[in-house]
Amino acid sequence: MSEAANSVPDTIHTEKTQRPLAFRFSGEGFEFFRIWIVNLALTIVTLGLYSPWAKVRTHRYFYGNTHLDGNSFEYLADPVRILKGRLIAIACLVVYVVAERLLPLLALALAAIFALLVPYIVVRAIAFHHYYSAWRGIRFGFNAPMGEAYKVFLLWPLLATLSLGLLFPYVLCRQERFIIGHSRYGKQHFDFSARPGAFYRVFLILIGIILLAGVAGGILSLLFAPLLVVAITAGYLLAFALGSVLLVNLRFNHMTLGEQGFHANYRAGSYAWLVLSNTLALLLTLGLFYPWARVRTARYAAGHIGMTVSGDLDEFVAARQQEQSALGSEMSDVFDVDLGL
């Protein structure tokens, strides 16, 4: 028998099939309005003490109505732990205000200390939010070295300021990579592959829009002066909507979770209409449209963001469940207080 006949490989490699999987949001405006109005009333009556419970109820409503592959997300935080964090924040604020009135130099020192604590607070807030979020019984997580956090949230923003904003797109890329890259589902870490150049392209487009709006406003103001304000305002609104669209698409189209991918297809026109119509409705109703605006925004996001599943998703989740059982409760005491401000 020839060598060719004996060279049959021992294993046959097959490519894993990929399929898009859409998110779905099932919440309704009036349904959330009833939760929101009760939260608002109780927060006012209790002078803000009820706000942690209001936050948890709101998160649980939106998580519970967001579905992926027939399973909804869960928000598991305890309001008491959020209350602890807010009481700490209020105590710090009171100390600062008193010091500002009586000992200005001490207030300046406290402000400097707070600035130095910002990266720590950011990391703790993200970790708290992730740890108490779950899908199919598996918690998300966030583990990041504090030294890197200080570079990303303190050193680089300072350098961006000194560069008159020229480094801002680079800093934003570093922050996205830091947050996404240190986030995990079970023990499986997310990854973010976008390069700084992609962020610079976004900001060049936005700067171009604002400059064009200014030029157009200057020309139109020759005919009617108030048109300058109208043109500049329209330019900023367009830049905001387009910037949000480009950054969301950039984030999800370059994000992966192991072999699983994500995709987003926000559209500038439809998103601009969403923002404009929500803003007008909020103004006309003196803020009472807020619950419907939140629901419309969540429904838009779910309809334009999806997951690209590689292979069997159930097997992927089962592997994460085994990893989580190994984690046990070792992390439960780490996130006893929400330091998010």
RODO-2510 file (C-alpha; in nm, 4 decimals, decimal comma):
residues 341
     n   res          X          Y          Z
     1     m     0,0000     0,0000     0,0000
     2     s     0,1393     0,3431    -0,0900
     3     e     0,2567     0,6077     0,1589
     4     a    -0,0294     0,8324     0,0480
     5     a    -0,2783     0,5741     0,1662
     6     n    -0,1087     0,5571     0,5047
     7     s    -0,0993     0,9340     0,5511
     8     v    -0,4650     0,9677     0,6516
     9     p    -0,4756     1,2103     0,9501
    10     d    -0,5724     1,0712     1,2879
    11     t    -0,8131     1,3592     1,3539
    12     i    -1,0394     1,5544     1,1279
    13     h    -1,0615     1,9279     1,2018
    14     t    -1,3963     2,0886     1,1389
    15     e    -1,4706     2,4566     1,1598
    16     k    -1,7210     2,5563     1,4240
    17     t    -2,0405     2,6964     1,2835
    18     q    -2,1203     3,0578     1,3607
    19     r    -2,4662     3,2064     1,3989
    20     p    -2,5950     3,5483     1,5014
    21     l    -2,7910     3,5652     1,8247
    22     a    -3,0009     3,8727     1,8945
    23     f    -3,0747     4,0371     2,2257
    24     r    -3,4390     4,1134     2,3025
    25     f    -3,5928     4,3676     2,5382
    26     s    -3,9491     4,2992     2,6554
    27     g    -4,0102     4,5944     2,8895
    28     e    -4,2935     4,8440     2,8408
    29     g    -4,3008     5,2159     2,9133
    30     f    -4,6110     5,2261     3,1330
    31     e    -4,4963     4,9174     3,3229
    32     f    -4,1675     5,0862     3,4116
    33     f    -4,3489     5,4159     3,4794
    34     r    -4,5257     5,2544     3,7763
    35     i    -4,1921     5,1389     3,9193
    36     w    -4,0268     5,4735     3,8510
    37     i    -4,2986     5,6907     4,0057
    38     v    -4,3042     5,4812     4,3255
    39     n    -3,9234     5,4929     4,3426
    40     l    -3,9297     5,8702     4,2975
    41     a    -4,1961     5,9262     4,5628
    42     l    -4,0267     5,7040     4,8222
    43     t    -3,6858     5,8592     4,7527
    44     i    -3,8283     6,2070     4,8136
    45     v    -4,0212     6,1045     5,1265
    46     t    -3,7156     5,9329     5,2789
    47     l    -3,4819     6,2208     5,1837
    48     g    -3,2853     5,9937     4,9522
    49     l    -3,2434     5,6943     5,1826
    50     y    -3,4618     5,4802     4,9559
    51     s    -3,2455     5,5531     4,6493
    52     p    -3,0411     5,2279     4,6760
    53     w    -3,3625     5,0236     4,6700
    54     a    -3,4837     5,2341     4,3773
    55     k    -3,1594     5,1624     4,1930
    56     v    -3,1866     4,7872     4,2533
    57     r    -3,5537     4,7768     4,1448
    58     t    -3,4681     4,9676     3,8268
    59     h    -3,1698     4,7470     3,7429
    60     r    -3,3670     4,4297     3,8100
    61     y    -3,6460     4,5490     3,5810
    62     f    -3,4130     4,6218     3,2891
    63     y    -3,1963     4,3136     3,3460
    64     g    -3,5002     4,0886     3,3817
    65     n    -3,6486     4,2189     3,0571
    66     t    -3,3262     4,1814     2,8581
    67     h    -3,3066     3,8357     2,7000
    68     l    -3,0368     3,6429     2,5167
    69     d    -3,1041     3,2959     2,3794
    70     g    -3,4302     3,2819     2,5750
    71     n    -3,2664     3,3613     2,9107
    72     s    -3,2893     3,6936     3,0928
    73     f    -3,0126     3,8673     3,2852
    74     e    -3,0133     3,9060     3,6637
    75     y    -2,9100     4,1870     3,8966
    76     l    -2,8232     4,0427     4,2377
    77     a    -2,6997     4,3407     4,4411
    78     d    -2,8195     4,4035     4,7953
    79     p    -2,9531     4,7609     4,8441
    80     v    -2,7992     4,7745     5,1928
    81     r    -2,4513     4,7412     5,0445
    82     i    -2,5236     5,0252     4,8034
    83     l    -2,6532     5,2329     5,0950
    84     k    -2,3260     5,1779     5,2825
    85     g    -2,1294     5,3158     4,9890
    86     r    -2,3547     5,6199     4,9587
    87     l    -2,3319     5,6949     5,3300
    88     i    -1,9524     5,6835     5,3024
    89     a    -1,9697     5,9213     5,0049
    90     i    -2,2017     6,1610     5,1910
    91     a    -1,9756     6,1571     5,4971
    92     c    -1,6749     6,2427     5,2793
    93     l    -1,8702     6,5236     5,1132
    94     v    -1,9747     6,6695     5,4492
    95     v    -1,6146     6,6639     5,5734
    96     y    -1,5006     6,8386     5,2547
    97     v    -1,7700     7,1100     5,2719
    98     v    -1,6931     7,1831     5,6384
    99     a    -1,3197     7,1940     5,5664
   100     e    -1,3760     7,4263     5,2690
   101     r    -1,5527     7,6766     5,4933
   102     l    -1,3226     7,6530     5,7951
   103     l    -0,9863     7,5270     5,6661
   104     p    -0,9394     7,5954     5,2915
   105     l    -0,5937     7,4384     5,2859
   106     l    -0,7324     7,1178     5,4361
   107     a    -1,0094     7,1190     5,1750
   108     l    -0,7475     7,1489     4,9016
   109     a    -0,5590     6,8529     5,0472
   110     l    -0,8820     6,6498     5,0671
   111     a    -0,9600     6,7313     4,7030
   112     a    -0,6139     6,6082     4,6031
   113     i    -0,6641     6,2880     4,8031
   114     f    -1,0014     6,2319     4,6372
   115     a    -0,8442     6,2803     4,2934
   116     l    -0,5841     6,0180     4,3808
   117     l    -0,8620     5,7794     4,4890
   118     v    -1,0589     5,8109     4,1631
   119     p    -0,8965     5,5084     3,9900
   120     y    -0,9560     5,2942     4,3002
   121     i    -1,3204     5,4057     4,3176
   122     v    -1,3717     5,3388     3,9454
   123     v    -1,2311     4,9859     3,9723
   124     r    -1,4394     4,9086     4,2812
   125     a    -1,7556     5,0429     4,1154
   126     i    -1,7029     4,8344     3,8009
   127     a    -1,6201     4,5257     4,0073
   128     f    -1,9347     4,5694     4,2183
   129     h    -2,1554     4,6137     3,9129
   130     h    -2,0070     4,3114     3,7341
   131     y    -2,0085     4,0782     4,0341
   132     y    -2,3785     4,1328     4,0977
   133     s    -2,4732     4,0824     3,7323
   134     a    -2,5439     3,7331     3,5999
   135     w    -2,6750     3,5394     3,3021
   136     r    -2,7890     3,1763     3,3186
   137     g    -2,6786     3,1622     3,6808
   138     i    -2,3199     3,2657     3,6056
   139     r    -2,1850     3,5901     3,7458
   140     f    -1,9753     3,8387     3,5578
   141     g    -1,6543     3,9612     3,7167
   142     f    -1,3820     4,2228     3,6989
   143     n    -1,0225     4,1798     3,8127
   144     a    -0,7725     4,4530     3,7309
   145     p    -0,4306     4,5485     3,8709
   146     m    -0,4577     4,8773     4,0576
   147     g    -0,1302     5,0048     3,9146
   148     e    -0,2665     4,9791     3,5623
   149     a    -0,5883     5,1489     3,6744
   150     y    -0,3901     5,4507     3,7947
   151     k    -0,2194     5,4774     3,4569
   152     v    -0,5460     5,4504     3,2632
   153     f    -0,7674     5,6730     3,4799
   154     l    -0,5172     5,9222     3,6222
   155     l    -0,1846     5,9404     3,4386
   156     w    -0,3105     5,9176     3,0804
   157     p    -0,6045     6,1608     3,1291
   158     l    -0,3566     6,4082     3,2808
   159     l    -0,1278     6,3700     2,9785
   160     a    -0,4291     6,4093     2,7470
   161     t    -0,5120     6,7391     2,9193
   162     l    -0,1533     6,8608     2,8847
   163     s    -0,1611     6,7662     2,5142
   164     l    -0,4678     6,9916     2,4658
   165     g    -0,6836     6,6898     2,3909
   166     l    -0,4638     6,5350     2,1215
   167     l    -0,4192     6,2188     2,3288
   168     f    -0,7867     6,1903     2,4236
   169     p    -0,8784     5,9250     2,1587
   170     y    -0,5755     5,7205     2,2648
   171     v    -0,6785     5,7469     2,6311
   172     l    -1,0340     5,6407     2,5472
   173     c    -0,8978     5,3358     2,3624
   174     r    -0,6806     5,2448     2,6615
   175     q    -0,9764     5,2795     2,8985
   176     e    -1,2019     5,0632     2,6794
   177     r    -0,9326     4,7969     2,6554
   178     f    -0,8756     4,8107     3,0312
   179     i    -1,2435     4,7762     3,1251
   180     i    -1,3336     4,5132     2,8649
   181     g    -1,0087     4,3183     2,8885
   182     h    -1,0349     4,2752     3,2655
   183     s    -1,4047     4,1867     3,2587
   184     r    -1,5033     3,8229     3,2600
   185     y    -1,7992     3,5869     3,2426
   186     g    -1,7301     3,3106     3,4910
   187     k    -1,3549     3,2799     3,4469
   188     q    -1,3561     3,3526     3,0729
   189     h    -1,2182     3,7003     3,0044
   190     f    -1,3450     3,9373     2,7389
   191     d    -1,1052     4,0845     2,4836
   192     f    -1,1006     4,4139     2,2925
   193     s    -0,9033     4,4312     1,9679
   194     a    -0,9618     4,7877     1,8400
   195     r    -0,6556     5,0055     1,7877
   196     p    -0,6170     5,3758     1,8776
   197     g    -0,6350     5,4699     1,5091
   198     a    -1,0020     5,3710     1,4997
   199     f    -1,0768     5,6145     1,7841
   200     y    -0,8839     5,8936     1,6122
   201     r    -1,0932     5,8435     1,2973
   202     v    -1,4124     5,8790     1,5022
   203     f    -1,2960     6,2012     1,6631
   204     l    -1,1749     6,3491     1,3335
   205     i    -1,5237     6,2913     1,1918
   206     l    -1,6866     6,4577     1,4925
   207     i    -1,4510     6,7564     1,4833
   208     g    -1,5260     6,7932     1,1118
   209     i    -1,9010     6,8008     1,1794
   210     i    -1,8643     7,0672     1,4495
   211     l    -1,6394     7,2819     1,2276
   212     l    -1,8813     7,2545     0,9343
   213     a    -2,1692     7,3498     1,1640
   214     g    -1,9747     7,6559     1,2774
   215     v    -1,8973     7,7622     0,9205
   216     a    -2,2576     7,7048     0,8108
   217     g    -2,3821     7,8974     1,1135
   218     g    -2,1510     8,1880     1,0327
   219     i    -2,2843     8,2065     0,6767
   220     l    -2,6486     8,1752     0,7844
   221     s    -2,6020     8,4388     1,0547
   222     l    -2,5441     8,6929     0,7787
   223     l    -2,9076     8,6394     0,6836
   224     f    -3,0503     8,6028     1,0348
   225     a    -2,8276     8,6213     1,3446
   226     p    -3,0070     8,3558     1,5603
   227     l    -2,9369     8,0967     1,2897
   228     l    -2,5782     8,0814     1,4192
   229     v    -2,6981     7,9356     1,7505
   230     v    -2,9356     7,6983     1,5688
   231     a    -2,6609     7,5699     1,3372
   232     i    -2,4067     7,5191     1,6161
   233     t    -2,6636     7,3461     1,8399
   234     a    -2,7674     7,1179     1,5532
   235     g    -2,4017     7,0416     1,4846
   236     y    -2,3336     6,9429     1,8444
   237     l    -2,6479     6,7264     1,8585
   238     l    -2,5492     6,5540     1,5341
   239     a    -2,1942     6,5028     1,6622
   240     f    -2,3281     6,3563     1,9874
   241     a    -2,5601     6,1129     1,8071
   242     l    -2,3026     6,0105     1,5473
   243     g    -2,0294     5,9821     1,8107
   244     s    -2,2471     5,7523     2,0216
   245     v    -2,3258     5,5381     1,7168
   246     l    -1,9640     5,5083     1,6039
   247     l    -1,8300     5,4326     1,9525
   248     v    -2,0954     5,1693     2,0328
   249     n    -2,0344     4,9962     1,6998
   250     l    -1,6584     5,0189     1,7517
   251     r    -1,6850     4,8690     2,0999
   252     f    -1,9018     4,5677     2,0215
   253     n    -1,7604     4,4902     1,6767
   254     h    -1,4151     4,4499     1,8338
   255     m    -1,5198     4,2664     2,1508
   256     t    -1,4963     3,8903     2,2018
   257     l    -1,5563     3,6416     2,4837
   258     g    -1,3328     3,3456     2,4154
   259     e    -1,4551     3,2089     2,0813
   260     q    -1,7787     3,4083     2,1012
   261     g    -1,8060     3,7420     1,9260
   262     f    -2,0368     4,0428     1,9358
   263     h    -2,1700     4,2823     1,6767
   264     a    -2,3531     4,6151     1,6718
   265     n    -2,5226     4,8017     1,3880
   266     y    -2,6369     5,1322     1,5348
   267     r    -2,7543     5,3692     1,2590
   268     a    -2,6900     5,7431     1,2772
   269     g    -3,0322     5,8425     1,1424
   270     s    -3,2440     5,6168     1,3624
   271     y    -3,0370     5,6850     1,6736
   272     a    -3,0445     6,0611     1,6152
   273     w    -3,4249     6,0415     1,5876
   274     l    -3,4378     5,8382     1,9105
   275     v    -3,2308     6,0986     2,0982
   276     l    -3,4182     6,3944     1,9481
   277     s    -3,7663     6,2521     2,0054
   278     n    -3,6816     6,1468     2,3621
   279     t    -3,5408     6,4924     2,4388
   280     l    -3,8433     6,6749     2,2956
   281     a    -4,0861     6,4449     2,4780
   282     l    -3,9012     6,4973     2,8070
   283     l    -3,9187     6,8748     2,7638
   284     l    -4,2871     6,8746     2,6680
   285     t    -4,3858     6,6484     2,9605
   286     l    -4,1553     6,8171     3,2148
   287     g    -3,9649     6,4908     3,2624
   288     l    -4,2616     6,2541     3,2958
   289     f    -4,1644     6,0826     2,9697
   290     y    -3,8430     5,9570     3,1337
   291     p    -3,9605     5,5939     3,1836
   292     w    -4,0646     5,5665     2,8180
   293     a    -3,7344     5,7220     2,7087
   294     r    -3,5400     5,4633     2,9106
   295     v    -3,7455     5,1775     2,7672
   296     r    -3,7150     5,3055     2,4091
   297     t    -3,3381     5,3382     2,4483
   298     a    -3,3061     4,9873     2,5948
   299     r    -3,5206     4,8415     2,3167
   300     y    -3,3097     5,0170     2,0527
   301     a    -2,9871     4,8843     2,2065
   302     a    -3,1210     4,5280     2,2253
   303     g    -3,2384     4,5489     1,8649
   304     h    -2,9025     4,6665     1,7326
   305     i    -2,6549     4,4644     1,9429
   306     g    -2,6087     4,0901     1,9120
   307     m    -2,3784     3,7983     1,9783
   308     t    -2,1986     3,5907     1,7161
   309     v    -2,2080     3,2388     1,8575
   310     s    -1,9302     2,9989     1,7623
   311     g    -2,0088     2,6308     1,8153
   312     d    -2,2492     2,5119     2,0838
   313     l    -2,3461     2,7938     2,3222
   314     d    -2,4785     2,5458     2,5797
   315     e    -2,1374     2,3777     2,5969
   316     f    -1,9698     2,7167     2,6388
   317     v    -2,2053     2,8091     2,9249
   318     a    -2,1633     2,4662     3,0876
   319     a    -1,7865     2,5189     3,0943
   320     r    -1,8378     2,8560     3,2623
   321     q    -2,0686     2,6920     3,5197
   322     q    -1,7943     2,4459     3,6133
   323     e    -1,5495     2,7355     3,6510
   324     q    -1,7915     2,9259     3,8727
   325     s    -1,8363     2,6289     4,1050
   326     a    -1,4588     2,6358     4,1501
   327     l    -1,4750     3,0046     4,2417
   328     g    -1,7252     2,9291     4,5168
   329     s    -1,7882     3,2182     4,7523
   330     e    -1,4292     3,3354     4,7741
   331     m    -1,5182     3,6720     4,6198
   332     s    -1,8447     3,7368     4,8034
   333     d    -1,6910     3,9436     5,0835
   334     v    -1,4751     4,1543     4,8520
   335     f    -1,7707     4,3504     4,7141
   336     d    -1,9503     4,4276     5,0386
   337     v    -1,9833     4,8003     4,9609
   338     d    -2,0667     4,9831     4,6387
   339     l    -1,8168     5,2685     4,6139
   340     g    -1,9580     5,3936     4,2852
   341     l    -2,0291     5,7662     4,3164
***
